Amino acid sequence: MTITKEIIYNYLQNVFDPEVPVLTVLDLGVVRDVSILGQNVEVIITPTYSGCPAMDVIATNIKFELISRGITHVTISTILSPAWTTDWITEAGRQKLK
């Protein structure tokens, strides 16, 4: 199977925020990027605030989702800059919050 960003982002639509389970990690805007090198996938995430305890759960859930889809070489990286902002919530996410 050829792994593409599109495939990874489709899978990430199944990963929900543990604190606001109506939103996916994509809706919330915590997934900043996906990098693919061969069979190695790196998902880069940014916490909604520094020290957010949910980020460990989110990272684990992202790994489980990708592994369950046959993508076994998964790395989750956390970046703090730029800091997350509510501007990163997608329009779909905003609608779900209503």
C-alpha positions, 0 to 999 in steps of 0.5 A: 500500500502506498501511504499518502497524506490524504490517506492519513488525514482520512484516518485521522477523521476517526480520532476524537478529542477526549475532552470534547468528543464531538470534535476530531483532532482535525476539527480542533486543529491540533494536527499541524502536519503529516510527514511520510518517508517511505513506510514511516509516518510522522504526525505533528501535533500542537497542544491546545495549551502548554501541558494539556494532559489530553495530548498523551491520549490524543497521541496514543489514539492517533497511533492506535488508529494508524496501526489498526489501518496497517501503518506500523511505523508511526511517530507522534511529534509535539510542537509548541510554536506557533501556539495553538489558537481557536482560529485553528478550529475548522469550520466543520468543528465550529458547526459541531460545537453549535 
